[in-house]
Amino acid sequence: MEVYCTDAMSFPFAATWRDPDEPGHAEPVTVLGVDEVHGRRGVLLNVKRGQKRRRLLAEQVWADNEDSADAVVLHDYRHWVDELHGLTPGYG
């Protein structure tokens, strides 16, 4: 999964973070790269949010350019996670 994300996406790119714990939450971020593929949490992205850097779950990020390869990869990843009904222990 990490190879698919790093080879297919072009960093940095503008995106929107949607926090599932806050309905209606949408915050602009810049995706800087893949931080890691975590054994339980899945793909974690390095993002810049304002002046701060943080890690976000890839399934919570939407590329602003909906026609880009970045958007396709993130869409594919969300679909994959949804098919698994969330990530399972031992994912990585």
HUMOKA-V765305 format. One record per residue. OMEGA is omega in degrees with one decimal (none if undefined). Layout:
omega:OMEGA
omega:OMEGA
This chain:
omega:-178.8
omega:179.8
omega:177.9
omega:-178.2
omega:-175.6
omega:-179.1
omega:-173.7
omega:-178.1
omega:178.3
omega:-177.3
omega:-7.5
omega:173.9
omega:-179.6
omega:-177.5
omega:176.9
omega:175.9
omega:177.3
omega:-178.7
omega:-177.4
omega:179.2
omega:179.6
omega:179.8
omega:179.5
omega:-179.6
omega:175.2
omega:-174.8
omega:179.4
omega:176.2
omega:171.0
omega:179.3
omega:-176.2
omega:-179.4
omega:175.9
omega:177.9
omega:179.5
omega:169.5
omega:-174.0
omega:-177.6
omega:-179.9
omega:-173.0
omega:-180.0
omega:-175.8
omega:176.0
omega:-179.5
omega:169.0
omega:178.5
omega:171.8
omega:-179.0
omega:-171.0
omega:177.5
omega:-176.4
omega:173.2
omega:177.7
omega:176.8
omega:178.4
omega:173.4
omega:-176.3
omega:-178.2
omega:178.1
omega:-174.7
omega:177.7
omega:176.8
omega:-179.0
omega:177.8
omega:-173.6
omega:179.6
omega:-175.3
omega:173.6
omega:178.4
omega:179.7
omega:-179.8
omega:-179.7
omega:-179.7
omega:177.0
omega:178.4
omega:-178.7
omega:177.9
omega:178.4
omega:179.8
omega:178.9
omega:178.8
omega:179.1
omega:177.7
omega:-174.3
omega:-175.1
omega:-178.9
omega:-178.5
omega:175.7
omega:-179.6
omega:-179.3
omega:-173.0
omega:none
